[in-house]
């Protein structure tokens, strides 16, 4: 309920191109962890801070990134063999 109210207060929503731009930048980063400030510097275009936070929230919910105290890490792996092994593996 709170998130619906928050989205109504936003004047702008991220476009698909903006989401893809952030995804590609995170995939291609050199280090394993990046801060939001460093991410903003590496993006090809300037982006509103609130829009960036909304995109990062979406990416975290879709299990593509992970937040830690040190920053943001890309964790999504599209390897079909890995996906199949996880799906058929045993949980300990």
ZAMARGU-4260 file (C-alpha; in steps of 0.2 Angstrom, whole numbers, plus 5000, padded with zeros to 4 digits):
<rodrens>
0) 5000/5000/5000 | 5014/5012/5004 | 5023/5009/4988 | 5008/5013/4978 | 5007/5030/4987
5) 5025/5033/4984 | 5023/5029/4965 | 5009/5042/4964 | 5020/5055/4971 | 5033/5053/4958
10) 5032/5064/4943 | 5042/5053/4932 | 5044/5035/4930 | 5059/5026/4922 | 5058/5021/4904
15) 5063/5004/4898 | 5079/5012/4890 | 5084/5019/4907 | 5082/5002/4916 | 5092/4993/4902
20) 5106/5007/4903 | 5107/5004/4922 | 5107/4985/4920 | 5121/4985/4906 | 5132/4997/4917
25) 5130/4985/4932 | 5134/4970/4921 | 5150/4977/4913 | 5157/4985/4929 | 5175/4980/4933
30) 5174/4978/4952 | 5163/4966/4961 | 5155/4980/4971 | 5150/4997/4966 | 5142/5012/4976
35) 5127/5022/4970 | 5138/5037/4968 | 5151/5027/4957 | 5136/5020/4947 | 5130/5037/4944
40) 5147/5042/4937 | 5148/5027/4926 | 5131/5029/4918 | 5132/5036/4900 | 5118/5048/4904
45) 5113/5058/4919 | 5099/5050/4929 | 5088/5057/4943 | 5092/5050/4960 | 5075/5045/4964
50) 5072/5036/4948 | 5089/5027/4950 | 5083/5021/4967 | 5067/5015/4960 | 5076/5005/4946
55) 5088/4997/4959 | 5073/4992/4970 | 5066/4984/4954 | 5082/4975/4950 | 5084/4969/4968
60) 5066/4962/4968 | 5069/4953/4952 | 5085/4945/4960 | 5097/4953/4947 | 5107/4963/4960
65) 5111/4962/4979 | 5113/4977/4991 | 5126/4976/5005 | 5134/4989/5016 | 5148/4991/5004
70) 5137/4994/4988 | 5128/4985/4974 | 5133/4968/4966 | 5127/4960/4950 | 5121/4942/4954
75) 5110/4937/4940 | 5117/4922/4930 | 5108/4917/4914 | 5118/4901/4911 | 5105/4888/4907
80) 5116/4874/4914 | 5117/4882/4931 | 5098/4886/4931 | 5095/4867/4928 | 5107/4862/4941
85) 5099/4873/4954 | 5081/4867/4949 | 5086/4849/4951 | 5098/4850/4965 | 5095/4844/4983
90) 5094/4857/4997 | 5105/4853/5012
</rodrens>
